[in-house]
């Protein structure tokens, strides 16, 4: 399973587009700063248009603070499951490194 997670670093637009196209789903770390980011909105909006499952992960944010299209999705509150999410992300990273 391919998952796209946005990481703040220099990137090329084609790489972002390619990653979104190839991914099976998009996890959005939804924080107050992320909701102000044009790029975060662009990425989840593209995933929505491509009919990719989107999983908002709330970080210092309440569900009612999400944009309408994200609010109607099932969300995970990071603060309830930090250890489990860390294990899941590490497991996905391990899968990705094995696949390459």
C-alpha positions in Angstrom: 0.0 0.0 0.0 1.4 3.4 -1.0 0.7 6.3 1.3 1.6 9.9 0.7 2.6 12.0 3.7 3.6 15.6 3.2 7.0 16.4 4.7 8.3 20.0 4.8 11.4 20.0 2.5 12.3 21.3 -0.9 10.3 19.5 -3.5 9.5 19.5 -7.2 5.9 19.9 -8.3 6.2 16.9 -10.6 7.3 14.7 -7.7 4.3 15.7 -5.6 1.9 15.1 -8.5 3.5 11.7 -9.3 3.3 10.7 -5.6 -0.3 11.7 -5.3 -1.2 9.9 -8.5 0.6 6.7 -7.5 -0.7 6.6 -3.9 -3.6 4.6 -2.7 -4.6 7.0 0.0 -3.5 10.3 1.6 -3.0 10.9 5.3 -3.3 14.6 6.2 -1.7 15.8 9.4 -4.4 18.4 10.2 -3.0 21.1 12.5 -3.8 24.8 12.7 -0.7 25.6 10.6 -1.5 23.0 8.0 -5.0 24.4 7.5 -3.4 27.8 6.7 -1.1 26.1 4.1 -2.1 26.5 0.4 0.0 23.4 -0.4 -1.8 21.2 2.1 -5.2 22.3 0.7 -3.8 21.6 -2.8 -2.7 18.1 -1.9 -5.8 16.9 -0.2 -7.9 18.6 -2.8 -6.1 16.7 -5.5 -6.5 13.5 -3.6 -10.2 14.2 -3.3 -10.5 14.9 -7.1 -8.6 11.6 -7.8 -11.1 9.8 -5.5 -8.3 8.7 -3.1 -9.3 7.9 0.5 -8.2 10.7 2.8 -7.4 10.2 6.4 -7.2 13.4 8.5 -5.1 13.1 11.6 -6.0 15.8 14.0 -3.1 17.5 15.8 -4.0 20.4 18.2 -7.3 20.7 16.3 -10.9 19.8 16.8 -12.9 18.1 14.1 -15.3 21.0 13.7 -12.2 23.2 12.7 -11.7 21.1 9.6 -12.9 22.3 6.1 -16.3 20.8 5.2 -15.0 18.2 2.8 -12.6 16.8 5.5 -15.0 17.2 8.4 -17.3 14.6 6.8 -14.5 12.0 6.8 -13.5 9.6 9.6 -10.6 11.2 11.5 -8.0 10.1 14.0 -7.1 12.3 16.9 -3.3 12.1 17.2 -3.5 12.8 20.9 -5.5 9.7 21.6 -3.2 7.3 19.7 0.4 8.8 19.4 2.2 5.5 20.0 0.0 3.5 17.6 0.4 6.1 14.8 4.1 6.2 15.3 4.2 2.4 14.9 2.0 2.5 11.9 4.1 5.2 10.2 7.3 3.3 11.0 5.8 0.1 9.6 4.8 1.9 6.4 8.3 3.4 6.1 9.8 -0.1 6.5 7.4 -1.5 3.8 8.4 1.3 1.4 12.1 0.7 1.9 11.6 -3.0 1.3 9.7 -2.3 -1.9 12.3 -0.1 -3.4 
